[in-house]
């Protein structure tokens, strides 16, 4: 309900750092995005506000 991404802060920062790397190719960025989506689908409680999603 708070509209945050459903990742813990440390994972979010690590994945965001990887996504912002200008040396990565489009397929690698797409793979990271797919990983993020897969992780977020498994999370049922928001790590920021604690609300059930």
N, C-alpha and C positions, 0 to 999 in steps of 0.2 A: 504494500500500500504506500510505501515511501518512495517508490520509483528508483531506488538504488539498484545497481547490478548485484546479483545474488552470489557474490564472491567475498570471501574474507579479505581484509585489507592487504595482507601481505601477498596473497595470490594475485590480487587485482593489480598491485604495483608491478609485480614481476612480469605478468603477461602484457601489461601496458607498455613496459619498457621494451619488451621484445617486439611488439607491434609497431612501435615508433622507430625502430631501427631502419635507417634509410638503405642499408645494404641488403635487406631481405627482399627476396623476389615475391611476386604476387602469389604464387602457389604456397610459399611458406607462410605468408600472412593469412591466407585462406585456411591453412591447416591450424594455425593458432586460433583463429576465430571459431573454427569447428570445435576445437578443444574447449574453449570458453563456453560455447553453447551447451556442450555435453556436460560440463561441470555444473552449469546453472540449472539444467533440467533436473539434476539429482537433489538440489537444495530445496527444502520445503519451508525452512524458517529463515527469515531475513537476518543476516548477521549484523545489520545496522540498527534496526528498530525492534527486532525480536518478534515481529508479527508473522503469522502463518500465511504462506503464499499458496 
